[in-house]
Amino acid sequence: MQKKVFDGSINYIQIMDEEGNIDQLLFPKNLSDDTITEMYKKMSLARALDAKMLSLQRQGRAVTYAPLVGEEATQIGSAMAMRKDDIFVPSFRQHGVYLARGMDPSILFLYWRGYEEGNAIPRQVNGTPVIVPVATQMPHASGVAFAQKYKGKDVAVVSYLGDGGTSEGDFYEAINFAGVFKLPLISIIENNQWAISVPRKSQTASETLAQKAFAAGVNGIQVDGNDVVAVYKAVQDAIAASKTGPTVIECVTYRMSLHTTADDPTKYRSDEEVNAWKPKDPLMRVRKYLDKKGLWDDKKEEALAAEHQRFIDNAVEKAEAFKPDPKTMFEHVYSFMPDVLKEELEESESSNFWKGD
């Protein structure tokens, strides 16, 4: 006997194309032009912060940095689809998510200046700190999602990883756990086509990354990751469905810049490939949409750029004026300070250890 026991397919959605045209059948009914304008402003801020951080790193005023340019729609669209109490678990490139969730960018600058205080994410942001080891945040995200369900809370957990992260065991274990327990976990694969110097085609034989969800009994969908409206809809739909189980969303985008400032992409990818993605720019298509609606013009663009520059410069000034308190190395190791650390802290203070006396 032979019979088919599984048959699956992955849907791809795009709502706003490269010319700013809208597929009205897919357009979210609750999405207003005011919200799309706000999306554009936040995407623009993320790109401006990216340029500033890259400049600071090249000046020796920041440590190794992972640019996000080209991936703004995936980050801002997903962040703005989240509800206030939803929690996000990033990797190391989701600076736009932090900004969209209202975090003071000076905290990001502290992190990229090497201060642990940059990992102290304000509670109201509802996000975990930057996590660099690839895909290790995924079991954390699944555990947080389990906690929300256990407590009976209507809270979704939105996690982020790259295309390379889907080849890690941590990814499979996390979505498998989420599938078994029907957890409110949304796993966003920020497929920017390159895992450092390894291209997407060499990463996996899977036709899509979204279909990897099938092995865990999880729903999967692929979206145009440069379309902020499509990302918004996909994440909003996944949040609505999170009461009954998890979703994997593959956002197809492109890393227009370096993997990190320690990387030279010219060594492994061609200018032709990069240039082919430029017309798909996530900011440019939203600008075209707003222009057609008469909602934006060059004067507003200039004013927005100046506003962003002031905002970012103030954050940099605040971060560079920061004076670390050595006591924090004792205070945030555990949820409460054990006696052994109390003794070390008291000894350090009584001997003026870090004051050089």
Buried (B, 14 or more C-beta within 10 A) or exposed (E): EEEEEEEEEBEEBBBBBBEBEBBEEEEBEEBEEEBBBBBBBBBBBBBBBBBBBBEBBEEEBBBEBBBBBBBBBBBBBBBBBBEEEBBBBBBBBBBBBBBBBEBBBBBBBBBBBEBEBBBBBEEEBBBBBBBEEBBBBBBBBBBBBBBBBEEEEEBBBBBBBBBBBBBBEBBBBBBBBBBEBBBBBBBBBBBBBBBBEEEBEEBBEBEBBBBBBBEBBBBBBBBBBBBBBBBBBBBBBBBEBBEEBBBBBBBBBBBBBBBBBEBEBEEEBEEEEBEEBEEBBBBBBBBBBBBEEEBBEEEEBEEBEEBBEEBBEEBBEBBEEBEBEEEEBBEEEEEEBEEEBEEBBEEBBEEEEEEEE
